[in-house]
Amino acid sequence: TGKFELYKYDTVQLKARSTEEIEKYIEYFMNKPHIQELSKEERNSIRKRWLSILEIFNENHRYLGFIRALLRKRTIEEEPELFKVD
């Protein structure tokens, strides 16, 4: 409609995390008190399942990204800019 001006635009690529980062993340959750109350067998089962899920998400992050677009609505028409970045 011409009422909005693209003020800033960039793209962001997501990236996969290292095995160490994933393990550290799992340990954070596994050390929560309500998880620690479970039996060793239950905790091992949760750990394996959580690792399986995070590995899938981690692989997907290799292909994901997003855009950030900042638009502004002019309330008063501005004068044309002479010295601008091309």
VEXSEVO-344625 format. One record per residue (C-alpha): x, y, z. Coordinates in nm, 2 decimals, decimal comma, padded with zeros to 4 digits. Example, Ala and Ser with C-alpha at 12.3 -4.5 7.8 and 13.67 -1.06 7.14 Angstrom:
// residues 2
(site (01,23; -00,45; 00,78));
(site (01,37; -00,11; 00,71));
END
This chain:
// residues 86
(site (00,00; 00,00; 00,00));
(site (00,30; 00,23; 00,03));
(site (00,22; 00,32; 00,39));
(site (00,51; 00,12; 00,53));
(site (00,88; 00,15; 00,46));
(site (01,13; -00,13; 00,50));
(site (01,36; 00,01; 00,76));
(site (01,58; -00,30; 00,83));
(site (01,60; -00,65; 00,69));
(site (01,83; -00,94; 00,76));
(site (01,83; -01,32; 00,75));
(site (01,94; -01,55; 01,03));
(site (02,05; -01,91; 00,98));
(site (02,01; -02,15; 01,27));
(site (02,29; -02,40; 01,34));
(site (02,31; -02,74; 01,49));
(site (02,45; -02,77; 01,85));
(site (02,75; -02,99; 01,95));
(site (02,71; -03,32; 02,12));
(site (02,85; -03,16; 02,44));
(site (02,59; -02,88; 02,43));
(site (02,31; -03,13; 02,39));
(site (02,44; -03,35; 02,68));
(site (02,48; -03,04; 02,90));
(site (02,12; -02,94; 02,82));
(site (01,99; -03,29; 02,91));
(site (02,18; -03,29; 03,23));
(site (02,02; -02,96; 03,33));
(site (01,68; -03,12; 03,30));
(site (01,78; -03,45; 03,45));
(site (01,90; -03,28; 03,77));
(site (01,56; -03,12; 03,85));
(site (01,42; -03,24; 04,18));
(site (01,10; -03,40; 04,04));
(site (01,31; -03,61; 03,79));
(site (01,56; -03,71; 04,06));
(site (01,27; -03,86; 04,26));
(site (01,22; -04,12; 03,98));
(site (01,38; -04,46; 03,97));
(site (01,71; -04,50; 03,79));
(site (01,53; -04,70; 03,52));
(site (01,28; -04,43; 03,47));
(site (01,55; -04,16; 03,45));
(site (01,75; -04,36; 03,20));
(site (01,44; -04,40; 02,99));
(site (01,37; -04,03; 03,00));
(site (01,73; -03,95; 02,92));
(site (01,73; -04,18; 02,61));
(site (01,40; -04,04; 02,48));
(site (01,50; -03,68; 02,54));
(site (01,83; -03,74; 02,36));
(site (01,65; -03,90; 02,06));
(site (01,41; -03,60; 02,04));
(site (01,69; -03,34; 02,07));
(site (01,90; -03,52; 01,80));
(site (01,61; -03,49; 01,56));
(site (01,56; -03,12; 01,64));
(site (01,93; -03,06; 01,61));
(site (01,95; -03,21; 01,27));
(site (01,65; -03,00; 01,16));
(site (01,83; -02,68; 01,27));
(site (02,09; -02,74; 01,00));
(site (01,82; -02,64; 00,75));
(site (01,63; -02,37; 00,93));
(site (01,65; -01,99; 00,94));
(site (01,43; -01,69; 00,96));
(site (01,41; -01,33; 00,85));
(site (01,38; -01,02; 01,06));
(site (01,21; -00,73; 00,89));
(site (01,15; -00,39; 01,06));
(site (00,89; -00,17; 00,90));
(site (00,80; 00,18; 00,99));
(site (00,49; 00,38; 00,91));
(site (00,56; 00,73; 00,80));
(site (00,33; 00,99; 00,95));
(site (00,49; 01,28; 00,77));
(site (00,64; 01,24; 00,42));
(site (01,02; 01,28; 00,44));
(site (01,24; 01,46; 00,20));
(site (01,43; 01,24; -00,04));
(site (01,77; 01,13; 00,08));
(site (02,07; 01,22; -00,13));
(site (02,36; 01,05; 00,06));
(site (02,24; 00,69; 00,11));
(site (02,40; 00,35; 00,11));
(site (02,34; 00,17; -00,21));
END
